[in-house]
């Protein structure tokens, strides 16, 4: 049992280490799964061909269409210039001097408007690159700004069309707006505290002499982008598809499933975006081709880690952890929050963690007479804490594939924003829901 326990956490540690060292997340997850399987006396063949692949393909089957439409929607926003139009509007309102805040606002508008959190980075990075260069902000903070705007509060707030807000609906019978005024208070808390933390870290880096120091490949691409001048759509037409995604989702969720509502909302957003801004681009093939490629990259990165979680789930150590967490004494919502947080941390995925945790935990807590709306919001918030450890698929994608940065340079501010602030916000939510 001791070897199994050590092997379980060794596998998790190796997954984080290999990811930090730049190894492809798919191979890192496979190696970690092998270590966990061997040390826990699981059949290696079954662990890889059944458990790992069932977790991998199960998540893919459940959410790929949402990511696909989200990715295409993101490409429509990018290729029509709508994303740049929103960024320029934010830039005019906020100013390049406040480049970090401008990027956070732009990302949050897109993420809350229905562009999948796994896709926002692809559309937001060119915006951030231009703003950070003009503001002379260290390039290594771009991933943190994107992460803050796209997952810290947007994916866990009431009404959000992101999958992390949709999955709990299936298990608690709730709506996208579940959580009431407490959910709004917690979202505001994350925005304020996270903004202050980002400003503090950036100001300290600049004070220490850091400047905009992008990698060479980034500078070459920036020169190409700046060489192209284009006519951008009005900001009204740029924001309209985002607003319709949220409105359609929250209305249709009253009548159809969460996945169906998300797909309908994104379809409406895509249709309206193409219909109102078609004259601002001729890259129709790129919208669908590149959108599909982005969707596959983002989804597979998450699926790889979910596959590791599916192997880990078969071990006695995992079951022992779950049993210990659900029997925690104290305030009634703590066990659910800690269990979802830990499982999301093990899987390295907020949505993947919810997909593994809630089928196990929801039946246990539903019979305890707890408020389903509170459980929905606590589960969503809990999924967004330890999920953002270095092996998280979205973190890997944003740092390496999108920003051409390294974990050594870019991860620390992400940890502060997406792990530290999120865990404090979760604690606040637990206290408020327990009191009120």
PLY file of the C-alpha trace (Angstrom):
ply
format ascii 1.0
element vertex 436
property float x
property float y
property float z
element edge 435
property int vertex1
property int vertex2
end_header
0.00 0.00 0.00
2.89 2.34 0.76
4.41 1.73 -2.69
1.02 2.34 -4.31
0.61 5.61 -2.41
4.10 6.79 -3.32
3.66 5.70 -6.94
0.38 7.60 -7.23
1.95 10.91 -6.25
5.17 10.10 -8.11
3.13 9.79 -11.30
1.43 13.10 -10.61
4.79 14.72 -9.82
6.33 13.39 -13.03
3.43 14.73 -15.04
4.05 18.21 -13.61
7.84 17.92 -13.97
7.79 16.75 -17.59
5.29 19.48 -18.46
7.48 22.11 -16.81
10.43 20.82 -18.83
8.52 21.25 -22.09
7.64 17.63 -22.90
4.56 17.10 -25.05
1.59 16.76 -22.69
0.36 13.56 -24.38
3.61 11.69 -23.78
3.96 13.17 -20.30
0.47 11.93 -19.39
1.19 8.47 -20.82
4.44 8.11 -18.85
2.74 9.28 -15.67
-0.10 6.82 -16.27
2.39 3.96 -16.69
4.08 4.82 -13.38
0.75 4.94 -11.55
-0.43 1.68 -13.12
2.75 -0.27 -12.35
3.10 0.92 -8.75
-0.58 0.28 -8.02
-0.56 -3.23 -9.52
-2.96 -2.36 -12.32
-2.84 -4.27 -15.59
-0.69 -2.03 -17.79
-2.53 -3.08 -20.93
-5.92 -2.39 -19.40
-4.75 0.86 -17.83
-3.57 2.26 -21.16
-5.93 0.72 -23.71
-9.09 0.83 -21.60
-8.86 3.24 -18.65
-6.66 5.90 -20.26
-8.33 5.75 -23.65
-11.83 5.64 -22.15
-11.10 8.82 -20.22
-9.45 10.38 -23.28
-12.16 9.52 -25.78
-15.00 10.02 -23.30
-14.08 13.63 -22.70
-13.48 14.13 -26.42
-16.89 12.70 -27.29
-18.69 14.77 -24.65
-17.19 18.18 -25.34
-15.42 18.26 -28.71
-18.40 19.74 -30.56
-18.57 22.57 -28.02
-14.82 23.20 -28.41
-15.14 22.96 -32.21
-17.89 25.55 -32.46
-16.06 27.67 -29.89
-12.88 27.47 -31.95
-14.65 28.34 -35.18
-16.38 31.20 -33.38
-12.96 32.35 -32.17
-11.59 32.26 -35.72
-14.57 34.22 -37.00
-13.87 36.85 -34.35
-10.19 36.85 -35.37
-10.42 36.70 -39.17
-13.18 39.31 -39.47
-11.16 41.63 -37.25
-13.88 41.62 -34.57
-11.39 40.61 -31.86
-9.06 43.44 -32.89
-12.00 45.83 -33.02
-12.92 44.95 -29.44
-9.26 45.23 -28.40
-8.91 48.64 -30.05
-12.08 49.80 -28.34
-10.80 48.54 -24.99
-7.45 50.17 -25.74
-9.14 53.54 -26.47
-11.20 53.32 -23.31
-8.49 51.98 -21.00
-5.29 52.99 -22.80
-2.10 51.13 -23.74
-0.61 52.34 -20.47
-2.92 49.84 -18.81
-2.16 47.06 -21.29
-2.61 44.25 -18.76
-6.07 45.44 -17.78
-6.98 45.92 -21.45
-6.01 42.32 -22.27
-7.92 40.98 -19.25
-11.05 42.89 -20.27
-10.77 41.80 -23.92
-10.31 38.15 -22.91
-13.16 38.25 -20.42
-15.52 39.76 -23.00
-14.69 36.99 -25.46
-14.74 34.17 -22.88
-17.99 35.31 -21.30
-19.33 35.76 -24.81
-18.90 32.09 -25.62
-15.43 31.67 -27.09
-14.17 28.54 -25.31
-11.51 29.18 -22.67
-9.34 26.69 -24.51
-9.59 28.85 -27.63
-9.54 32.42 -26.29
-5.75 32.44 -26.12
-5.43 31.95 -29.87
-7.63 34.96 -30.59
-6.37 37.14 -27.73
-2.62 36.73 -28.14
-2.18 39.06 -31.15
-4.14 41.69 -29.20
-1.97 41.24 -26.12
1.23 41.28 -28.15
0.46 44.66 -29.68
-0.71 46.21 -26.40
2.20 44.88 -24.35
4.73 46.06 -26.91
3.26 49.56 -27.01
3.08 49.67 -23.22
6.59 48.14 -22.88
5.26 45.45 -20.51
7.37 42.27 -20.07
6.18 39.66 -22.54
6.24 36.89 -19.91
3.08 38.37 -18.30
0.96 37.86 -21.41
-0.01 34.25 -20.52
-1.05 35.35 -17.02
-3.17 38.21 -18.41
-4.87 35.84 -20.86
-5.45 33.22 -18.15
-6.82 35.82 -15.73
-9.26 37.16 -18.29
-10.36 33.81 -19.67
-10.60 31.36 -16.76
-10.26 32.97 -13.33
-13.76 34.42 -13.10
-15.36 34.09 -16.53
-15.62 30.30 -16.52
-16.98 30.07 -12.97
-19.39 33.03 -12.86
-23.18 32.76 -13.16
-24.50 32.80 -16.72
-21.16 31.85 -18.27
-21.37 29.65 -21.39
-18.10 27.87 -20.52
-18.18 24.11 -19.92
-17.03 24.51 -16.31
-20.34 26.27 -15.63
-22.33 23.79 -17.72
-21.14 20.43 -16.33
-22.60 20.96 -12.80
-26.03 21.55 -14.36
-26.20 17.90 -15.38
-25.63 16.65 -11.83
-27.51 19.19 -9.70
-30.44 20.02 -12.00
-29.55 23.72 -12.02
-29.35 26.56 -14.54
-26.33 28.55 -15.82
-27.16 31.39 -13.42
-27.08 29.16 -10.32
-25.56 30.64 -7.19
-27.43 33.90 -6.74
-25.90 37.07 -5.32
-23.12 35.18 -3.55
-21.77 33.99 -6.91
-21.70 37.59 -8.14
-19.92 38.79 -4.99
-17.27 36.08 -5.36
-16.75 36.94 -9.04
-16.24 40.61 -8.14
-13.80 39.55 -5.40
-11.71 37.59 -7.93
-11.68 40.53 -10.35
-10.56 43.07 -7.74
-7.98 40.94 -5.91
-6.65 39.40 -9.12
-6.28 42.81 -10.76
-4.35 44.15 -7.78
-2.08 41.09 -7.74
-1.35 41.42 -11.48
-0.58 45.12 -11.14
1.72 44.47 -8.19
3.71 41.78 -10.04
4.01 43.77 -13.26
5.01 46.99 -11.47
7.66 45.14 -9.49
9.09 43.56 -12.66
9.27 46.93 -14.43
10.85 48.50 -11.36
13.51 45.77 -11.53
14.34 46.79 -15.09
12.27 44.33 -17.15
10.93 45.46 -20.52
9.07 43.97 -23.46
11.42 41.09 -24.28
9.56 38.73 -26.57
11.28 35.66 -28.11
12.73 36.14 -31.60
10.02 34.12 -33.33
7.40 36.35 -31.72
9.13 39.52 -32.92
9.24 38.19 -36.47
5.53 37.40 -36.44
4.75 40.79 -34.89
6.56 42.55 -37.74
4.46 40.63 -40.25
1.24 41.47 -38.44
2.08 45.16 -38.21
2.85 45.27 -41.93
-0.79 44.48 -42.71
-3.36 47.26 -42.44
-7.01 46.36 -42.52
-10.47 47.78 -42.12
-12.10 46.62 -38.88
-15.82 46.16 -38.21
-17.65 48.54 -35.86
-17.41 47.55 -32.22
-21.21 47.09 -32.04
-21.13 44.35 -34.69
-18.08 42.83 -32.99
-19.74 42.55 -29.58
-23.19 41.56 -30.87
-22.31 37.88 -31.56
-20.79 37.56 -28.09
-23.89 38.97 -26.44
-26.16 36.68 -28.45
-24.18 33.61 -27.38
-24.75 34.40 -23.70
-28.41 35.34 -24.20
-29.19 32.27 -26.30
-27.42 29.96 -23.86
-29.22 31.22 -20.78
-32.65 31.22 -22.44
-32.33 27.85 -24.19
-30.88 26.21 -21.05
-34.35 26.54 -19.55
-35.65 24.04 -22.10
-32.78 21.86 -23.37
-29.59 20.24 -22.05
-26.50 22.25 -21.13
-24.54 20.89 -24.09
-27.42 21.55 -26.46
-27.79 25.08 -25.13
-24.06 25.75 -25.54
-24.06 24.43 -29.10
-27.13 26.47 -29.99
-25.64 29.63 -28.49
-22.34 29.18 -30.31
-24.12 28.39 -33.58
-26.13 31.61 -33.27
-22.92 33.51 -32.52
-21.17 32.03 -35.57
-24.14 32.69 -37.85
-24.59 36.29 -36.71
-20.85 36.94 -36.82
-20.59 35.72 -40.40
-23.81 37.43 -41.42
-22.91 40.87 -40.09
-19.16 40.93 -40.74
-18.71 38.86 -43.91
-17.37 41.82 -45.89
-14.44 42.27 -43.53
-12.72 39.02 -44.55
-12.26 36.56 -47.37
-10.59 33.91 -45.22
-13.64 31.67 -44.94
-11.67 28.48 -45.44
-9.20 29.49 -42.71
-12.03 30.10 -40.26
-13.15 26.50 -40.44
-9.83 24.79 -41.18
-7.75 26.62 -38.58
-10.67 26.64 -36.17
-10.87 22.86 -36.37
-7.11 22.55 -35.87
-7.22 24.80 -32.81
-10.12 22.80 -31.40
-8.26 19.52 -31.81
-5.06 20.90 -30.21
-6.88 22.35 -27.23
-9.19 19.36 -26.70
-6.46 16.73 -27.08
-4.23 18.54 -24.57
-7.05 18.37 -22.04
-8.03 14.80 -23.00
-4.47 13.59 -22.39
-4.58 14.76 -18.78
-8.14 13.49 -18.31
-6.87 10.11 -19.49
-4.25 10.18 -16.73
-7.02 11.04 -14.27
-9.03 8.05 -15.48
-6.08 5.75 -14.73
-5.53 7.38 -11.34
-9.22 6.90 -10.58
-8.77 3.11 -10.72
-6.24 3.03 -7.88
-6.97 2.34 -4.19
-5.08 5.54 -3.35
-7.56 7.63 -5.35
-10.52 5.96 -3.65
-8.92 6.49 -0.26
-8.45 10.19 -1.05
-12.09 10.54 -2.15
-13.41 8.68 0.92
-11.35 10.91 3.19
-12.49 14.10 1.49
-16.22 13.37 1.44
-16.16 12.54 5.16
-14.43 15.77 6.21
-16.03 17.22 9.36
-17.03 20.86 9.69
-19.09 23.11 7.43
-21.24 21.04 5.08
-19.84 22.38 1.80
-16.16 21.92 2.63
-15.99 18.24 1.66
-17.46 18.88 -1.80
-15.17 21.86 -2.40
-11.98 20.12 -1.29
-12.84 16.92 -3.17
-13.47 18.71 -6.47
-10.38 20.88 -5.96
-8.08 17.91 -5.32
-9.48 15.80 -8.16
-9.22 18.72 -10.59
-5.63 19.16 -9.42
-4.84 15.48 -9.98
-6.35 15.52 -13.46
-4.92 18.95 -14.29
-8.21 20.02 -15.83
-11.18 21.95 -14.45
-13.68 20.39 -16.83
-11.98 17.00 -16.72
-11.90 17.12 -12.93
-15.60 17.94 -12.81
-16.31 15.12 -15.25
-14.57 12.65 -12.97
-15.55 14.10 -9.59
-19.25 14.91 -9.93
-20.48 11.45 -11.02
-18.91 10.19 -7.77
-19.68 13.11 -5.46
-23.03 14.51 -6.64
-25.11 11.48 -5.53
-23.43 11.62 -2.10
-24.17 15.30 -1.54
-27.58 15.46 -3.26
-29.09 13.21 -0.57
-27.84 15.49 2.22
-30.44 18.16 1.50
-27.92 20.82 0.48
-28.82 23.72 -1.81
-28.17 22.48 -5.38
-27.48 26.04 -6.57
-24.79 26.46 -3.93
-23.29 23.07 -4.82
-23.26 24.05 -8.50
-21.36 27.28 -7.86
-18.97 25.75 -5.30
-18.16 22.90 -7.71
-17.47 25.35 -10.55
-15.26 27.53 -8.35
-13.46 24.52 -6.89
-12.63 23.22 -10.37
-10.72 26.45 -11.08
-8.12 26.26 -8.30
-5.59 23.45 -8.36
-6.54 22.63 -11.95
-4.13 25.39 -13.00
-1.03 23.54 -11.86
1.77 23.36 -14.46
0.39 20.25 -16.21
-2.98 21.83 -17.05
-3.64 21.49 -20.77
-4.81 25.07 -21.22
-1.84 26.44 -19.27
0.56 24.42 -21.42
-1.16 25.57 -24.60
-1.23 29.24 -23.57
2.38 29.40 -22.38
4.09 27.31 -25.05
1.96 26.91 -28.17
0.40 30.39 -28.15
2.92 32.68 -26.43
6.18 30.83 -27.24
7.17 31.29 -23.59
8.52 28.85 -21.00
7.07 27.76 -17.67
10.18 29.10 -15.93
9.42 32.63 -17.12
5.64 32.71 -17.31
4.12 30.31 -14.79
4.64 32.11 -11.46
2.14 34.94 -12.11
-0.33 32.36 -13.43
-0.03 30.43 -10.16
-0.71 33.56 -8.11
-3.75 34.56 -10.17
-5.35 31.26 -11.10
-4.45 29.12 -8.09
-3.87 31.48 -5.15
-6.67 33.98 -5.76
-9.10 31.26 -6.89
-8.60 29.20 -3.72
-9.20 32.25 -1.51
-12.37 33.02 -3.50
-13.52 29.41 -3.04
-13.06 29.73 0.73
-15.11 32.95 0.66
-17.91 31.22 -1.27
-18.02 28.32 1.21
-18.30 30.71 4.14
-21.04 32.80 2.52
-23.11 29.81 1.38
-22.79 28.25 4.83
-23.99 31.45 6.55
-26.71 32.47 4.10
0 1
1 2
2 3
3 4
4 5
5 6
6 7
7 8
8 9
9 10
10 11
11 12
12 13
13 14
14 15
15 16
16 17
17 18
18 19
19 20
20 21
21 22
22 23
23 24
24 25
25 26
26 27
27 28
28 29
29 30
30 31
31 32
32 33
33 34
34 35
35 36
36 37
37 38
38 39
39 40
40 41
41 42
42 43
43 44
44 45
45 46
46 47
47 48
48 49
49 50
50 51
51 52
52 53
53 54
54 55
55 56
56 57
57 58
58 59
59 60
60 61
61 62
62 63
63 64
64 65
65 66
66 67
67 68
68 69
69 70
70 71
71 72
72 73
73 74
74 75
75 76
76 77
77 78
78 79
79 80
80 81
81 82
82 83
83 84
84 85
85 86
86 87
87 88
88 89
89 90
90 91
91 92
92 93
93 94
94 95
95 96
96 97
97 98
98 99
99 100
100 101
101 102
102 103
103 104
104 105
105 106
106 107
107 108
108 109
109 110
110 111
111 112
112 113
113 114
114 115
115 116
116 117
117 118
118 119
119 120
120 121
121 122
122 123
123 124
124 125
125 126
126 127
127 128
128 129
129 130
130 131
131 132
132 133
133 134
134 135
135 136
136 137
137 138
138 139
139 140
140 141
141 142
142 143
143 144
144 145
145 146
146 147
147 148
148 149
149 150
150 151
151 152
152 153
153 154
154 155
155 156
156 157
157 158
158 159
159 160
160 161
161 162
162 163
163 164
164 165
165 166
166 167
167 168
168 169
169 170
170 171
171 172
172 173
173 174
174 175
175 176
176 177
177 178
178 179
179 180
180 181
181 182
182 183
183 184
184 185
185 186
186 187
187 188
188 189
189 190
190 191
191 192
192 193
193 194
194 195
195 196
196 197
197 198
198 199
199 200
200 201
201 202
202 203
203 204
204 205
205 206
206 207
207 208
208 209
209 210
210 211
211 212
212 213
213 214
214 215
215 216
216 217
217 218
218 219
219 220
220 221
221 222
222 223
223 224
224 225
225 226
226 227
227 228
228 229
229 230
230 231
231 232
232 233
233 234
234 235
235 236
236 237
237 238
238 239
239 240
240 241
241 242
242 243
243 244
244 245
245 246
246 247
247 248
248 249
249 250
250 251
251 252
252 253
253 254
254 255
255 256
256 257
257 258
258 259
259 260
260 261
261 262
262 263
263 264
264 265
265 266
266 267
267 268
268 269
269 270
270 271
271 272
272 273
273 274
274 275
275 276
276 277
277 278
278 279
279 280
280 281
281 282
282 283
283 284
284 285
285 286
286 287
287 288
288 289
289 290
290 291
291 292
292 293
293 294
294 295
295 296
296 297
297 298
298 299
299 300
300 301
301 302
302 303
303 304
304 305
305 306
306 307
307 308
308 309
309 310
310 311
311 312
312 313
313 314
314 315
315 316
316 317
317 318
318 319
319 320
320 321
321 322
322 323
323 324
324 325
325 326
326 327
327 328
328 329
329 330
330 331
331 332
332 333
333 334
334 335
335 336
336 337
337 338
338 339
339 340
340 341
341 342
342 343
343 344
344 345
345 346
346 347
347 348
348 349
349 350
350 351
351 352
352 353
353 354
354 355
355 356
356 357
357 358
358 359
359 360
360 361
361 362
362 363
363 364
364 365
365 366
366 367
367 368
368 369
369 370
370 371
371 372
372 373
373 374
374 375
375 376
376 377
377 378
378 379
379 380
380 381
381 382
382 383
383 384
384 385
385 386
386 387
387 388
388 389
389 390
390 391
391 392
392 393
393 394
394 395
395 396
396 397
397 398
398 399
399 400
400 401
401 402
402 403
403 404
404 405
405 406
406 407
407 408
408 409
409 410
410 411
411 412
412 413
413 414
414 415
415 416
416 417
417 418
418 419
419 420
420 421
421 422
422 423
423 424
424 425
425 426
426 427
427 428
428 429
429 430
430 431
431 432
432 433
433 434
434 435
